[in-house]
Amino acid sequence: MNVFSGIALSPAFAPTAIKFHYQFNMRDVAKIVQNLMLAQPSSYKGNAMGLVRMWAHECHRVWLDRLLF
């Protein structure tokens, strides 16, 4: 939630006519959480860095396509 709030309320990512793709919503956060919950526990059990990497990958996957414009 902190990441979402930081991005959604940041003046640097305020939507404009040119940068309308910076409009984020809770659906984006839900996609990240959903895919983390679908991961096999063996992927990150006992490996906190593995969970962080998986979270970073999901953030990259979900939000990168919006930030490339």
Short mmCIF file of the C-alpha atoms (twelve columns), coordinates in Angstrom:
data_MODEL
# 
_entry.id   MODEL 
# 
loop_
_atom_site.group_PDB 
_atom_site.id 
_atom_site.type_symbol 
_atom_site.label_atom_id 
_atom_site.label_alt_id 
_atom_site.label_comp_id 
_atom_site.label_asym_id 
_atom_site.label_seq_id 
_atom_site.Cartn_x 
_atom_site.Cartn_y 
_atom_site.Cartn_z 
_atom_site.pdbx_PDB_model_num 
ATOM 1  C CA . MET A 1  0.000  0.000   0.000   1 
ATOM 2  C CA . ASN A 2  2.879  2.374   0.708   1 
ATOM 3  C CA . VAL A 3  4.303  1.832   -2.775  1 
ATOM 4  C CA . PHE A 4  0.899  2.379   -4.380  1 
ATOM 5  C CA . SER A 5  0.218  5.515   -2.332  1 
ATOM 6  C CA . GLY A 6  3.669  6.894   -3.060  1 
ATOM 7  C CA . ILE A 7  3.193  6.499   -6.795  1 
ATOM 8  C CA . ALA A 8  -0.480 7.483   -6.962  1 
ATOM 9  C CA . LEU A 9  -0.041 10.665  -4.922  1 
ATOM 10 C CA . SER A 10 3.324  11.734  -6.314  1 
ATOM 11 C CA . PRO A 11 3.271  14.990  -8.279  1 
ATOM 12 C CA . ALA A 12 5.931  13.502  -10.565 1 
ATOM 13 C CA . PHE A 13 3.374  10.937  -11.762 1 
ATOM 14 C CA . ALA A 14 0.360  13.233  -12.023 1 
ATOM 15 C CA . PRO A 15 -1.706 12.302  -15.079 1 
ATOM 16 C CA . THR A 16 -1.711 14.796  -17.915 1 
ATOM 17 C CA . ALA A 17 -3.063 14.702  -21.444 1 
ATOM 18 C CA . ILE A 18 0.312  13.458  -22.624 1 
ATOM 19 C CA . LYS A 19 1.082  11.132  -19.695 1 
ATOM 20 C CA . PHE A 20 -2.343 9.598   -19.074 1 
ATOM 21 C CA . HIS A 21 -0.749 6.169   -18.577 1 
ATOM 22 C CA . TYR A 22 0.503  7.272   -15.141 1 
ATOM 23 C CA . GLN A 23 -3.011 6.752   -13.774 1 
ATOM 24 C CA . PHE A 24 -2.608 3.865   -11.312 1 
ATOM 25 C CA . ASN A 25 -5.354 2.060   -9.458  1 
ATOM 26 C CA . MET A 26 -5.828 -0.735  -6.950  1 
ATOM 27 C CA . ARG A 27 -6.210 -3.266  -9.768  1 
ATOM 28 C CA . ASP A 28 -2.472 -2.919  -10.439 1 
ATOM 29 C CA . VAL A 29 -1.664 -3.636  -6.802  1 
ATOM 30 C CA . ALA A 30 -4.103 -6.559  -6.802  1 
ATOM 31 C CA . LYS A 31 -2.321 -8.127  -9.801  1 
ATOM 32 C CA . ILE A 32 0.976  -8.033  -7.929  1 
ATOM 33 C CA . VAL A 33 -0.463 -9.546  -4.754  1 
ATOM 34 C CA . GLN A 34 -2.414 -12.165 -6.695  1 
ATOM 35 C CA . ASN A 35 0.656  -13.419 -8.527  1 
ATOM 36 C CA . LEU A 36 2.712  -13.491 -5.330  1 
ATOM 37 C CA . MET A 37 0.012  -15.613 -3.716  1 
ATOM 38 C CA . LEU A 38 0.009  -18.013 -6.689  1 
ATOM 39 C CA . ALA A 39 3.743  -18.683 -6.396  1 
ATOM 40 C CA . GLN A 40 4.893  -22.024 -5.085  1 
ATOM 41 C CA . PRO A 41 6.092  -21.754 -1.452  1 
ATOM 42 C CA . SER A 42 9.272  -23.618 -2.388  1 
ATOM 43 C CA . SER A 43 10.251 -20.567 -4.465  1 
ATOM 44 C CA . TYR A 44 10.751 -18.383 -1.419  1 
ATOM 45 C CA . LYS A 45 10.474 -20.563 1.711   1 
ATOM 46 C CA . GLY A 46 13.454 -19.727 3.909   1 
ATOM 47 C CA . ASN A 47 14.682 -17.280 1.291   1 
ATOM 48 C CA . ALA A 48 13.567 -13.722 2.036   1 
ATOM 49 C CA . MET A 49 15.611 -12.361 -0.874  1 
ATOM 50 C CA . GLY A 50 13.743 -14.715 -3.215  1 
ATOM 51 C CA . LEU A 51 10.445 -13.216 -2.086  1 
ATOM 52 C CA . VAL A 52 11.796 -9.688  -2.569  1 
ATOM 53 C CA . ARG A 53 13.013 -10.578 -6.055  1 
ATOM 54 C CA . MET A 54 9.644  -12.094 -6.933  1 
ATOM 55 C CA . TRP A 55 7.863  -8.958  -5.669  1 
ATOM 56 C CA . ALA A 56 10.226 -6.719  -7.665  1 
ATOM 57 C CA . HIS A 57 9.656  -8.837  -10.770 1 
ATOM 58 C CA . GLU A 58 5.877  -8.541  -10.428 1 
ATOM 59 C CA . CYS A 59 6.096  -4.762  -9.906  1 
ATOM 60 C CA . HIS A 60 8.311  -4.507  -12.958 1 
ATOM 61 C CA . ARG A 61 5.955  -6.650  -15.020 1 
ATOM 62 C CA . VAL A 62 2.760  -4.843  -13.996 1 
ATOM 63 C CA . TRP A 63 3.933  -1.220  -13.994 1 
ATOM 64 C CA . LEU A 64 6.758  -1.082  -16.527 1 
ATOM 65 C CA . ASP A 65 4.485  -1.124  -19.555 1 
ATOM 66 C CA . ARG A 66 2.753  2.014   -18.218 1 
ATOM 67 C CA . LEU A 67 5.981  3.885   -17.538 1 
ATOM 68 C CA . LEU A 68 7.650  3.380   -20.937 1 
ATOM 69 C CA . PHE A 69 5.743  6.043   -22.832 1 
# 
